């Protein structure tokens, strides 16, 4: 009767390679392993090739073995692999001695180490064209929200203050002429904010996959609403401070600067909610 096939302990998008009894201490090996942990495979191979450490050559061979296992045994995409785990363990220690003065002897310890590298295929859909598509699709709702919110704030809420203080800092005709510039500002702002959110989300997903966490904060896998509010609050505070800073060099009333600050904070929170909702909808 044949032996039962062992249960696969790794995920379907993972591959592993183990090296035993490497002739180095765990501390020296841990320095190299810590450098490449969480790094893309192609970047890690470049780092190991030009690293001025003797053990880097053996670590590179182990990494190439893990990549070969991923490609040949599990049909994973080599270009999307990154090092999710780099574990270093203590191996055997050979004890030798050498003669010293006055008939004495001194011990020599020759440590060995074990290395386990796990590579994982990045399942994040935000790659090249997909990332560009997600960036554009996320920027359009943000632009529409900024346009609607800007109309409500400037033409409904703050219009009486604009009319009352037009003689002090900007006439109404000049404000109407600035409408195309305002649209360009909203478009650029929506692209920048969405790109920042996508970048944070991508980095957080890779960090969570590398550490095995199931709950991620800002821009994580679950994209909860509270994290969108947190991201939007930070963006709103930055926009509110920068726009309200015009109070320093422009002759605008303090009430208008305060209302600008409040409006941008609210708009920032709304942007965070929109981006988190889009992220959650894509995941579903």
ZAPASE-324777 format. One record per residue: residue in one letter; z, x, y negated of N, C-alpha, C, CB in turn. Coordinates in steps of 0.2 Angstrom, whole numbers, plus 2048, in hexadecimal, padded with zeros to 3 digits. Glycine has a CB too. Layout:
N
aZXYZXYZXYZXY;...
***
This chain:
284
x8008048068008008008008047FA8067FB800;x7FB8037F57FB8077EF8008067EA7F48067EC;x80180B7E680780B7E18058067DC8088127DE;x80A8027D98087FE7D48078017CD80E7F97D2;x8027FF7C98008027C38068017BE7FA7FF7C0;x8088077BB80D8077B680B8037B080F80E7B4;x8118007AD8107FC7A780E8007A18167F77A6;x8097FE79D80880279780D801792800800795;x81080679081580678B81380678481A80B78C;x80D80878380A80877C80680277A80580E77B;x8058017748017FB7727FA7FC7748027FA76A;x7F67F77737EF7F77757EB7FC7707EB7F1775;x7ED7FD76A7EA8017657ED8087647EA7FE75E;x7F080A76A7F48117697F281576F7FC810769;x7F281C76E7F18217747F68267737EA823774;x7F882A7787FD82F7787FB83577B80482C77B;x7FE83B7797FD84177D80484577C7F784577A;x80684878280D84B78280B853784811848787;x80F85778180F85E78381686078480C86377D;x81786478A81D86678C81E86D78C81F864794;x82487078A82687778A82187B78682587A791;x82187978081D87D77B82288277881B879774;x81F88877882388E77782588F76F820895779;x82A88B76D82C88B766833887766827888761;x83688876183D88476083B87D75D84188775B;x83F87875F83E87175C83E87175584486C75F;x84287575184287574A83B87774784887A748;x83887C74A83287F74782C87A74983088674B;x82D87774F82887275182886B74D828870758;x82F86A74B83086474782D864740837862746;x82D86A73D82A86B73782286973782A872734;x81F86B73C81886A73D81786273E81486E742;x81B86074381A85974481C85473F81F85774A;x82185673B82285273581D85272F829854732;x81985772F81385872A80E85372C81185F72A;x80C85273280684E73480884773680385173A;x80F84573681183F73880E83A73381883E739;x80B83473580982F73180283172D80E82E72B;x7FF83772F7F983972C7F38377307F984172B;x7ED83672D7E78347317E583A7357E183372C;x7E283973B7E183E7407DC84373D7DE83B746;x7D78417397D28467377D684B7317CC843733;x7DA84872D7DE84C7297E385072C7E1848724;x7E684E7317EB8527357E78587397EE84E73A;x7E185773B7DE85C73E7DC8627397D785A742;x7DA8607337D986572E7DF86972C7D6861728;x7E586572C7EB86872A7ED86D72F7F1863729;x7ED86B7367EF87073B7EA87673C7EF86C742;x7E487573A7DF87A73B7E08807367D8878739;x7E287E7307E488472B7EB88572A7E0882724;x7EF88372E7F688472D7F888B7307FA87E731;x7FD88E72C7FF89572D805895732800899727;x80589173780A89173C80789274380E88A73B;x80B89674780889774E80789175280C89C751;x80C88C75280D887756808881754814884756;x80488274E80087D74C7FA87C7507FD87F745;x7F88827547F28827587F487D75E7F088975B;x7FA87E7617FC87A7677FC87276580287C76A;x7FF87175F7FF86A75C7F886775B80386A756;x7F486B7597ED8697587EA86775F7E986E755;x7EB86B7647E986976B7EC86376D7EA86F770;x7F286276C7F585B76E7F285576B7FD85C76D;x7F18567647EE8517607E784F7637EE853759;x7E38547647DC8537677DC85076E7D885A767;x7E18517727E284E7787E48467777E885177C;x7E88457727EA83E7717E483A76E7EF83D76B;x7DF83D76A7D983A7677D483976D7D683F762;x7D483E7727D083D7777D283777C7CF84477C;x7D883777D7DB8317817D982A77D7E3832782;x7DA82A7777D98247737D18227747DB82576C;x7CD8277737C68267737C382477A7C282C770;x7C582877F7C28277867C682278A7C282E789;x7CC82278A7D081D78E7D281678B7D7820790;x7D28167847D480F7817CE80D77C7DA81077E;x7C981077C7C380E7787C580D7707C080877B;x7C981176D7CB8107677C68147627D2813766;x7C681275C7C28157577C581B7547C1810751;x7C28217557C58277537C682874C7C182D756;x7C18257487C28267417C782273E7BB82373E;x7CA81D7417D081973F7D781B7427CE812740;x7D78207457DD8227487E28267437DC82774E;x7E88257447ED8297407F382A7447EF825739;x7F782F7437FD83174780382C7457FF838746;x80482874A80A82374981182674B80981D74C;x81182B75081782E75281683575481A82A758;x81A83975281A84075482184275581784574E;x82384275C82A84375E82A84A76182C83E763;x83084D75F83185476183885476583285975B;x83885776B83E85776F83F85E77183D853775;x84685F77384886677584686777D84F867774;x84386D77E84286E78584787378883B871786;x84587778D84987C79084A88278C84687E797;x84F88578D85188B78985289178E85788B785;x84D89678E84E89C7928538A178F84789F793;x8578A379385C8A879085B8AF7938648A6792;x85A8B478E8598BB79085F8BF78C8528BD78E;x85F8C578E8638CA78A8608D078986A8CB78E;x8638D47848608DB7838668DF78185B8DB77D;x8668E678386B8EA78286D8EC77B86A8F1786;x8738EC77A8768EE77387A8F577487A8E9770;x87D8F776E8818FD76E8878FC7728828FF767;x8899027758909037788908FF77F896901773;x88A8FE78288A8FB78888B8F37888908FD78C;x88A8F078288A8E97828838E678288D8E777B;x8838DF78387C8DC78387D8D677E87B8D978B;x8778D477C8768CE7778718C977A8748D1770;x8738C377A86F8BE77D8698BC7788738B777D;x8648BA77C85D8B877885C8B177B8578BD77A;x85B8AC7778598A57798528A477785E8A0775;x84E8A277C8478A077A84689977C8428A577F;x84689577684588E77783E88B77884888A771;x83E88577B83888277C83887B77A836882784;x83387877883387177582E86D77883287276D;x82F86677782A86177A82785D77482E85C77F;x82185B77481E85876F81A85277181985C76B;x81B84C76E81884677081484376A81D840773;x80E84276A80A840764807839766804845762;x80883476280582D76380082C75D80A828764;x7FA82A75F7F582875A7F482175A7EF82C75B;x7F381E7557F28177547EC8157507F8813752;x7E88107537E280E74F7E48097497DD80A753;x7E280B7437E480773D7E080073E7E280B737;x7E47FB73F7E17F473F7E17F17397E57F0744;x7E27F47337E27F172C7DA7F072B7E57F6727;x7D87EA7297D27E87277CF7EB7217D17E1727;x7D47EE71D7D27F07167CF7F77177D87F0711;x7C97F87197C57FE71A7BE7FE7177C5800722;x7BD8027137B68037107B47FD70D7B1806715;x7AE7F97107AC7F370D7B17EE70E7A57F1711;x7B57EE7137BA7E87137BF7E970E7BD7E871A;x7C17EF70C7C57F07067C27EE7007C87F7706;x7BC7EF6FF7B87ED6F97B87E66F87B17F06F8;x7B67E36FE7B67DB6FE7BC7D86FD7B37D9705;x7C27DA7007C87D86FE7CA7D96F77CD7DB703;x7C97DE6F47CA7E06ED7C77DB6E97C87E76EB;x7C07DA6EA7BD7D56E57BF7CE6E67B57D66E7;x7C07CC6ED7C37C56EE7C97C46EB7C37C46F6;x7CE7C96EB7D47C86E87D47C86E07D97CE6EA;x7CF7CC6DD7CF7CC6D67CC7C66D37CA7D26D4;x7C87C26D67C57BC6D37CB7B76D27C07B96D8;x7CF7B56D77D47B06D57D97B36D07D87AF6DC;x7DA7B96D07DF7BC6CB7DB7BB6C47E07C46CC;x7D57BD6C37D17BC6BD7D17B56BB7CA7BE6BE;x7D07B06BF7D07A96BD7D77A76BB7CE7A46C3;x7DD7A96BE7E37A86BC7E57AA6B57E87AA6C1;x7E37B16B47E47B46AE7E07B06A87E27BB6AE;x7DA7AE6AA7D67AA6A57DA7A36A37CF7A96A7;x7DC7A06A87DF7996A77E679A6A37E07956AE;x7EA79F6A67F07A06A37EF7A369C7F47A56A7;x7EA7A769A7E97A96937E77A368F7E47AE693;x7E379F6917E179968D7E779568C7DC795691;x7EC7946917F178F6907F679368B7F578E696;x7F779968B7FC79D6877F979D6807FD7A468A;x7F37A067F7F17A16797EE79B6757EB7A6679;x7EB7966787E87916757ED78B6757E278F678;x7F278A6797F67856797FD7866767F6781680;x80078C67980778D67880879167280A79167E;x80479667080579B66B8007996658047A266D;x7FC7946667F77936607FB7916597F378D662;x80078D65980378C653806792650809787654;x80879765480B79D6518057A164E80F7A1656;x7FF7A16527F97A56507F77A26497F47A5655;x7F779C6487F47996427F979A63C7F3791643;x7FF79A63E80479B6388057A263680B79963B;x8037A763A8037AE6397FD7B26388087B263E;x7F77AE6387F07B06387EF7B56327EB7AB638;x7F27B362C7F27B76267F57BE6267F47B3620;x7FA7BE62B7FE7C562B7FA7CA62F8047C362E;x7F77C86357F57CE6397EE7CD63C7F97CF63F;x7EB7C663D7E57C56407E27BE63E7E47C7647;x7DD7BE63B7DA7B76397D77B46407D47B7634;x7D77AD63F7D57A96457CE7AA6477D67A2644;x7C97AC6427C27AD6447C27B46487BE7AE63D;x7C67B96467C67BF6497C87BE6507CA7C4645;x7CD7BA6517D07B96587CB7B565C7D67B4658;x7C77B165A7C17AE65E7BC7B36607BE7A865A;x7BA7B765B7B57BC65D7B87C16627B47C0657;x7BE7C26637C17C66687C17C366F7C87C8667;x7BF7BD6707BF7BA6777BB7BD67C7BC7B3676;x7B57C067B7B17C46807B57CA6827AB7C667E;x7B87CD67D7BD7D367F7C37D16837BF7D7679;x7C57CB6827CB7C96867C97C868D7CE7C3683;x7C37C568E7C07C46957BF7CB6997BA7C0695;x7BD7D06957BC7D66987C37D969A7B87DB694;x7C87D86967CE7DB6977D27D769D7D37D9691;x7D17D169E7D37CD6A47D07CF6AA7D27C56A3;x7C97D16AA7C57D36B07C87DA6B27BE7D36AE;x7C87DE6AD7CB7E56AF7D27E56B27CA7EA6A9;x7D67E16AE7DD7E06B17DE7DD6B87E17DC6AC;x7DA7D86B97DA7D56C07D87DA6C57D67CF6C0;x7D27DE6C47D07E46C87D57E96CA7CA7E76C6;x7D97EB6C47DE7F06C57E47EE6C97E07F36BE;x7E67E86C77EC7E56CB7EB7E46D27EE7DF6C7;x7E57E16D47E37E06DB7E27E76DE7DD7DC6DB;x7DF7EC6DB7DF7F26DF7E57F56E07DA7F76DB;x7EA7F56DB7F17F76DC7F47F46E27F57F76D6;x7F47ED6E27F77E96E77F47EB6EE7F67E26E6;x7ED7EC6EF7EA7EE6F57ED7F56F77E37ED6F5;x7ED7F96F37EF8006F47F68006F77EF8056EE;x7FB7FD6F38027FC6F68027F96FD8067F86F1;x7FE7F46FD7FE7F07047FC7F470A7FA7EA703;x7F77F87087F47FC70E7F980270F7ED80070B;x7FC80570A80180A70C80780870F80380E705;x80980270E80F7FF71180E7FD7188117F970D;x8087FA7198067F97208067FF7257FF7F5720;x80380472280380B72680A80D7277FF810722;x80E80D72281580F72381980B72881980F71C;x81880472881B80072C81980173481A7F872A;x81280273481080373B81280A73E80880373B;x81380F73981581573C81D81573E81481B736;x82181173A82881173C82980B74182C810735;x82580774282680174782A7FB74482A80474C;x82A7FB73D82D7F573A8297EF73A82F7F7732;x82D7E973B8297E373B8297DF73582C7DF741;x82E7E173082E7DD72A82D7E27248357DA729;x8287E17208267E671B8287E371481F7E871B;x8297E770F82A7E47098247E370582F7E9705;x8237E66FF81E7E56FB8177E76FE81E7E96F4;x8137E26FF80C7E470280C7E57098097EA6FE;x8117E270D8127E471480E7DF7188197E3716;x80F7DF71E80B7DB72380C7D372180D7DC72A;x8127D17208147CA71F8127C871881B7C9721;x8127CC7138117CA70C8157C470A8097C970B;x81B7C470A81F7BE70981F7BD7018267BF70B;x8207B66FF8207B46F98257B86F48217AD6F8;x82B7BA6F682F7BE6F282D7C56F08367BE6F6;x8297C86F58267CE6F38207CE6EE8237D16FA;x81C7C86EE8187C76E981B7C66E28137C16EB;x8217C26E28247C16DC8277C86DA82A7BD6DD;x8297CC6DE82C7D36DC8267D76D982F7D76E2;x8207D76DD81B7DB6DA8187D86D38157DB6DF;x8187D26D38167CF6CD81A7D06C78147C76CE;x8217D06C88267D16C38257D86C082D7D06C6;x8247DD6C48237E46C281D7E46BE8237E96C8;x8177E16C08117E16BC8127DD6B680B7DE6C0;x8157D86B68177D46B081B7D76AB81A7CD6B2;x8207DB6AD8247DF6A88207E46A582A7E26AC;x81C7E86A98187ED6A68137EA6A18147F16AB;x8107E56A380B7E269E80E7DF6988077DC6A1;x8147DC6998187D969381A7DE68E81E7D5696;x81D7E469181F7E968D8197EC6898237EE691;x8147ED68C80E7F168980B7EC6848097F368E;x80A7E56858077E168080C7DF67A8057DA684;x8137DF67C8177DD6778197E367281E7DB67A;x8177E96758187EF6718147EF66A8167F6675;x80F7EB66A80B7EA66480F7E865E8057E5665;x8157E565F8197E465A81B7EA6568207E065D;x81B7F065981D7F66558187F765081E7FB65A;x8127F765180D7F964C8097F46498087FE64F;x8097EE64B8067E864880B7E36458027E464E;x8097E163F80D7DC63B80D7D563E80B7DB634;x8107D56458107CE6488187CC64880D7CE64F;x8197C66488207C46488247C564F8217BC647;x82A7C664F82E7C865582E7C265A8357C9653;x82D7BC65882D7B665C8277B666182D7AF658;x8217B865D81B7B966181B7BE6668157BA65C;x81E7C466581F7CA66A8237C766F8227D0666;x8287C466E82D7C16748297BD6788337BE671;x8257B86758217B367981C7B767D81F7AE675;x8197BC67A8147C067E8177C36848117C567A;x81D7C66838207C96898227C468E8277CC686;x8257BE68C8267B96918207B669582A7B368E;x81A7B56918147B36948117B869980F7B268F;x8127BE69880F7C369C8137C46A380E7CA699;x81A7C36A281E7C46A881D7BE6AC8267C36A6;x81C7B86AA81A7B26AE8137B36B181A7AC6AA;x80E7B56AD8087B76B08087BC6B68037B96AB;x80C7C16B580D7C66BA8107C36C08117CC6B7;x8157BF6C08177BC6C68127B76C981E7B86C4;x80E7B46C58097B06C88047B46CB8067AC6C2;x8027BA6C97FD7BE6CC8007C06D37FB7C46C8;x8067C26D38097C46D98097BF6DE8107C76D8;x80B7B96DC80B7B36E18047B26E480D7AD6DE;x7FF7B36DF7F87B16E27F67B76E77F37B26DC;x7F77BD6E57F57C36EA7F97C26F17F77C96E7;x7FF7C06F08037BF6F78007BA6FB80A7BF6F5;x7FE7B46F77FC7AE6FB7F57B06FE7FB7A86F6;x7F17B46FA7EA7B66FD7EB7BA7037E67BA6F8;x7F07BF7037F27C37087F47C070E7F77C9706;x7F97BB70D7FB7B77137F67B37168017B2710;x7F17B07127EC7AC7157E77B07197E87A870F;x7E67B67177E17BB71B7E57BC7217E07C1717;x7EB7BD7217EF7BF7277EF7B972C7F67C1726;x7EF7B372A7EF7AD72E7E97AC7317F27A772A;
***
